[in-house]
């Protein structure tokens, strides 16, 4: 292997070890993938996926901590090379496995889990085969869709000591072979309750204060606001508690809004405007309103001369930050994907208007969140049943295996090349400074 990839290890020999290890486990990996895809589970309910992955890893001889870091459906597996389990950089891989209500794995998290498992197995094998000082961690990260599992894991210390964090997400075929680095929106949720006064809707409606009117007015206010926001920004809503009968003036309604913007600064500004729309609805109808963002600042990070205080918040699923791209990680991953005949784009300046809690990880450690194509039909997009069907195919599984191998080789670069590791870290620091 040339110096741009590691400290003198032959890339062909390393790649052969990776390919051989994964080929031997091909049937078992396909079954793990199938089990996750066939049994879709919602946020923090991923018990079958958790047990399936843990059992598989234990059968391969890995020590696994089930129900890790205070989350029932999280797990952690670790391995190391060299003489000591404490030697060398710690490379993290993130396995997601939660699904969506009614449409199952329409975001392909079964493939995220598969690629990260493959990466962990492959890097573990290489570190041991060549006696390389380095450590690897496979972290089960539940509740990405709704729940902010990674934010809670950060809060509970799961990423403590991690040097590099790596993962990959399946995407539609229009992206070619994939993109190493993509920008995601930051996202915050606002949970809202309106309180009014009951009255008989037919007999004495003038005595009531209508909480449904407040909710509808807030929705309409925000709908008008959507005309005045940036093209990449998004606002969307779910009604959680509304009247079940028509002959009572309702005294209570509940909803929540998700607000998205490409940067934290833009997000904070847009959230303020959304809150004003909600306050205006309460004022117009005479209702009381309570808005909760479930956010408490708990992070302070000292990075040499860089001091970040309260840069963002963790608690529940309130805040998903934007993703900080790392050019070094993107470049190494792109190079390794080419070894498997995949021509991927290094990075894209276009903001993907979705959001992910991997953004939170990218604020505390250099992170790669790549996108790979699952060869779905051209009209198939994430969060649609057609994408769930495509995510369960053999073609998608094979692509996840390739991606996992490239992630492993990228992790090896970081574990064995101090110059590259330092370069990635300096780029990350600069991205945070520029926030």
RATA-V225473 format. One record per residue. RES is the residue in one letter. PHI is phi as a letter, one per 40 degrees, with the letter a starting at -180 (* if undefined). NEAR is the number of other ideal C-beta (glycine too) atoms within 12 Angstrom. Layout:
<<RES/PHI/NEAR> <RES/PHI/NEAR>>
This chain:
<<X/*/29> <X/c/17> <X/c/15> <X/c/20> <X/b/33> <X/a/37> <X/c/25> <X/g/16> <X/c/30> <X/c/18> <X/c/27> <X/c/15> <X/c/18> <X/c/36> <X/c/29> <X/c/23> <X/c/32> <X/d/41> <X/c/28> <X/c/19> <X/c/32> <X/c/41> <X/c/21> <X/c/16> <X/b/29> <X/d/23> <X/c/15> <X/c/25> <X/c/39> <X/c/29> <X/c/22> <X/d/41> <X/d/45> <X/c/27> <X/c/30> <X/c/42> <X/c/40> <X/c/21> <X/b/25> <X/c/31> <X/b/34> <X/c/28> <X/d/32> <X/g/30> <X/b/24> <X/c/40> <X/c/26> <X/c/26> <X/c/44> <X/d/39> <X/c/25> <X/c/36> <X/c/48> <X/c/34> <X/c/21> <X/c/36> <X/c/35> <X/c/17> <X/c/17> <X/c/27> <X/g/14> <X/c/27> <X/c/20> <X/b/31> <X/c/23> <X/c/23> <X/f/21> <X/c/32> <X/f/28> <X/g/19> <X/b/35> <X/c/24> <X/b/36> <X/b/42> <X/a/43> <X/a/38> <X/b/37> <X/b/31> <X/a/37> <X/a/29> <X/b/33> <X/g/23> <X/c/14> <X/b/12> <X/c/20> <X/b/15> <X/c/18> <X/g/34> <X/c/39> <X/b/36> <X/b/51> <X/b/46> <X/b/50> <X/b/49> <X/b/56> <X/c/48> <X/a/52> <X/c/45> <X/b/41> <X/b/26> <X/d/19> <X/g/13> <X/b/22> <X/f/31> <X/c/47> <X/c/33> <X/b/41> <X/g/52> <X/c/50> <X/c/48> <X/c/52> <X/c/53> <X/d/54> <X/c/55> <X/c/53> <X/c/53> <X/c/54> <X/d/50> <X/c/51> <X/c/48> <X/c/46> <X/c/46> <X/c/53> <X/d/42> <X/c/36> <X/c/45> <X/d/39> <X/c/25> <X/d/25> <X/b/29> <X/g/17> <X/c/36> <X/c/25> <X/i/42> <X/b/34> <X/b/46> <X/b/46> <X/b/52> <X/b/48> <X/c/50> <X/b/51> <X/c/45> <X/f/36> <X/c/47> <X/c/40> <X/a/28> <X/i/33> <X/f/40> <X/d/47> <X/c/49> <X/c/44> <X/c/37> <X/c/40> <X/d/42> <X/d/30> <X/c/23> <X/g/20> <X/c/37> <X/b/39> <X/c/18> <X/g/19> <X/c/34> <X/c/33> <X/a/49> <X/b/50> <X/b/56> <X/a/53> <X/a/55> <X/b/46> <X/c/46> <X/a/39> <X/c/33> <X/c/26> <X/c/19> <X/c/29> <X/g/19> <X/c/30> <X/h/42> <X/b/36> <X/c/42> <X/b/39> <X/b/39> <X/c/32> <X/b/39> <X/c/37> <X/c/44> <X/a/46> <X/b/45> <X/b/37> <X/b/40> <X/c/28> <X/b/41> <X/b/28> <X/b/41> <X/b/25> <X/b/31> <X/a/25> <X/c/23> <X/a/20> <X/c/16> <X/c/20> <X/c/14> <X/c/13> <X/a/14> <X/c/20> <X/c/14> <X/c/18> <X/c/28> <X/b/27> <X/c/33> <X/c/38> <X/c/34> <X/d/29> <X/c/41> <X/c/39> <X/c/26> <X/c/31> <X/c/41> <X/c/31> <X/c/20> <X/d/31> <X/c/37> <X/c/20> <X/c/19> <X/d/29> <X/d/24> <X/c/12> <X/b/16> <X/b/27> <X/c/22> <X/d/15> <X/c/26> <X/c/32> <X/a/31> <X/b/38> <X/a/25> <X/b/30> <X/b/20> <X/c/21> <X/b/17> <X/a/21> <X/b/23> <X/c/25> <X/b/11> <X/b/13> <X/c/13> <X/c/16> <X/b/24> <X/c/31> <X/c/32> <X/b/27> <X/a/30> <X/a/38> <X/a/29> <X/a/35> <X/a/35> <X/b/38> <X/b/35> <X/b/42> <X/b/40> <X/a/36> <X/c/33> <X/b/28> <X/c/36> <X/c/18> <X/c/27> <X/c/41> <X/c/26> <X/c/21> <X/c/35> <X/c/35> <X/c/21> <X/c/28> <X/c/42> <X/c/30> <X/c/22> <X/c/36> <X/c/43> <X/c/26> <X/c/23> <X/c/37> <X/c/31> <X/c/18> <X/c/22> <X/c/32> <X/g/23> <X/c/34> <X/c/23> <X/b/34> <X/b/23> <X/b/31> <X/b/22> <X/b/30> <X/f/21> <X/b/31> <X/b/17> <X/c/18> <X/b/22> <X/b/26> <X/b/14> <X/b/24> <X/b/12> <X/b/22> <X/g/13> <X/c/8> <X/b/20> <X/b/15> <X/b/23> <X/b/14> <X/g/18> <X/c/31> <X/a/41> <X/b/32> <X/b/35> <X/i/25> <X/f/27> <X/b/35> <X/c/36> <X/b/45> <X/b/44> <X/c/46> <X/c/44> <X/b/45> <X/c/41> <X/c/37> <X/b/40> <X/c/24> <X/c/36> <X/c/46> <X/c/37> <X/c/30> <X/c/44> <X/c/52> <X/d/31> <X/c/27> <X/c/43> <X/c/38> <X/c/22> <X/c/27> <X/b/29> <X/g/12> <X/b/31> <X/c/19> <X/b/36> <X/c/27> <X/c/27> <X/a/30> <X/b/23> <X/c/14> <X/c/18> <X/c/27> <X/c/32> <X/c/27> <X/c/34> <X/b/43> <X/a/46> <X/c/47> <X/c/47> <X/d/45> <X/c/47> <X/c/45> <X/c/45> <X/c/39> <X/b/40> <X/a/40> <X/d/44> <X/b/50> <X/b/54> <X/b/51> <X/c/51> <X/b/46> <X/b/48> <X/c/39> <X/b/48> <X/f/31> <X/c/33> <X/d/20> <X/d/14> <X/c/13> <X/c/28> <X/b/27> <X/d/36> <X/g/25> <X/b/23> <X/d/24> <X/c/25> <X/c/38> <X/c/33> <X/c/21> <X/c/36> <X/c/50> <X/c/34> <X/c/28> <X/c/20> <X/c/22> <X/c/39> <X/c/36> <X/c/28> <X/c/41> <X/c/47> <X/c/39> <X/c/42> <X/c/49> <X/d/49> <X/c/45> <X/c/49> <X/c/52> <X/c/48> <X/c/47> <X/c/51> <X/c/57> <X/c/48> <X/d/45> <X/c/49> <X/c/43> <X/b/39> <X/b/32> <X/c/20> <X/c/18> <X/c/35> <X/c/33> <X/c/18> <X/c/24> <X/c/40> <X/c/29> <X/c/21> <X/c/29> <X/c/37> <X/d/27> <X/c/21> <X/c/33> <X/c/32> <X/d/19> <X/c/15> <X/d/27>>
